[in-house]
C-alpha cells in the first residue's frame, strides 16, 4: 500500500523543481502527514556506537532536514536515527539557483546547494523544543563560506548544540564550499580535530560526553587515505562516515545535466563510495566503526554497505526515488540476512565482504 501511494504521488513531486518538491515534503512531515512505523523493532538490528544504542542501523543523511524542522517525523517513519544540518554558525543562502538537478533514469542527483541553512540559533531553538522526546538526533556541523577561521566554526557547533545533540558529525567533505575539502589533509585534519576534541573535553568535564563522527569525501586520493584514517584514529573520533557526494561522473557520459557543477549522489555513487568504505574498513582494522553512505536505494544496497564495512547506514537520494516504503523493506531484508547467516545480530555481517569490495577499482 505504502509503495503504491508513493508511486502515485511521485509524478506530482517530480513535476516540481527539486527544491520545491523538497519543501513540500518537509511541510507534509511538519503537518504530521507521513507513514508511521508502528511495529516493534527487531533486536537483531540493534547497534551500539559511541555509547549510543541505535534501534536499527538506518538513518537519514544530512541535507534532508537542514534546519531541524522534522527530526521526530523522521524517527516516527522508522529510521534508527536522524541527522540535522549541515548547519553553520551564521545563516547563509547558499549558491544561486538552480542548484539541484535530478538524473531520473539513473536514480541520481547533483547538488551545489552550498550549506544553505538558517544558522545555529534557529536550529538550536527547534531542537530545544523537542527536549525529552527521546530518539537519536545528531547534528551535522559545518563552516560558513566566508569564515576567517573555519575550525572555530566547528568548535562553535560543539558549544552551541552540546545539550541537544546525540552526536556530532563534522562535515569537511562537501564539494560545494570552496576549500572545505582541504580540511581533510592530514595536517589540517590534526589542527581541526585537535580543536574540536578539546572543545568536547571541555564540555564533557561538566557531565556526559558526546560522540564525534567525521564525514569524508569519496574523492580522497588513495595514497592519502592511510594518513587520513590514522589522523582520525589518533584524534579519537568515534566513527568515520564514508562518504559525501562525488565530483566524479561515473557512467554518465551524455546524460542530461550530468555536467552540472556540484556533488553527485544516488545510485551512480554506490560503487565508488562502497569500495572506498571497504578500503577505510581495512585500514581502520576494527579500531573505529564506519557509517556507510552513498547510493543506498534498495534493500540489497543496504546489505552490501554493511558487508563492505558499515555499522550504520545513511540515505537521502534513495528516499527521493523509492519513497518511505524503502525503510521497512531494508529492515526486513537485513533481518533475513542475519537469519540466513545463522547470526544473532546485524553486527556479525559488518565487513564480511570487505576484502572483495576493497579490491575493486573505485571507477567501477
Phi, psi and omega in degrees: 000312181298317179297319179296317180297318180295317183290340171284324182279333186303314180302325179291320178293320183285347174285343177270157172299150185307316181290328176294315179298322179295319179295321176300318179297314179298318179296323177297317179294320177298327180277358179084014181265090178197157180285131179272142172269103186257358180279156175290139179292143178277122183299342179290346179262359182291139180221138176245122181226132177057030181082001180259134180263105179272128180294328173209162189275006188261122180231165175274140180277160176301152181106332179286313182238074186299325190246023176060041181276328190222036182299325182288327175294319178300313178296321181295336179283349177115001175292148178282340177197157178241150176228125180260159180108190010287136181242138182246160182305310179260147173301147172211148186277344182082196184278162180298147174274155357288147185216008174226133186224125179276138169248080195297315183295337182257001186055042182237172181209141171242131176226147171226049185299316178081044177054046172289124180193167184273004177089170184302312189299317182293316180293321180299317181298317179295318181292327176296325182292338180263010181306135178091355182276347178079185183085153181269117179233110179269160178241120178270117186252143180219185181245146174294147182302322184263014183294135176277342181219090186294323178300324178296328178294322178291320176299320178299325177297317177300311182297316186293315190258010186307316186279349185240351182265134172286325177205168175243138172248117180273111184264104177241021191232005175292137178275001191256003171245113185306129177083353184297319182293345176298338179291350177278344178299141188308315182294316179294324179295319177301314182294315180296307184292329175301317180287321179295315182289330174294320177296318178298316180297321179297316180290322184289339181299336181266001181167213184294144178275176177226138176292148175239121176253156179230134183254125182249166181273156175277359184257010176300134178298137185302325181289341179270344188298316180302317181293321179296314179298317181296321179292324176295317179295318181297329181269000171077032177294152185268343175193154175244128179262127182230105015207177171282191179288166183244151173273349177287162178230067185296122175067021185247018177302128177082357180280130180302135179075355181293339180274358177297142177292148178134182181267136180266131176232176178092195188307321180297342179272347190303310185297308183299313183292327181285320175296321177294319177305313181294324176296316179295321179301316182290323178292320181289329174053044175082003184276345178207139178285159182239152175246122183267125181222144174122102173081020179277101181226020178202159175302321180296322179294322178298314179296320180299322178298317179295315179297332178280347175138000183279140170264327175234161180232150171223142178218160176209299183300322179301327178293325178299318185270332186251342177083173186293342177297341179298328184297307180296322180297321179293316181297318179299317181294321180292320177298317179297323179295320177297314179299316182296327180280353182072025182259173179247353182211148177298336181297337179292339183267349183298122177079007185295339177236022181299319180301318180293318179292322181293334180281348182283150173293144177294338183277352176085000000 
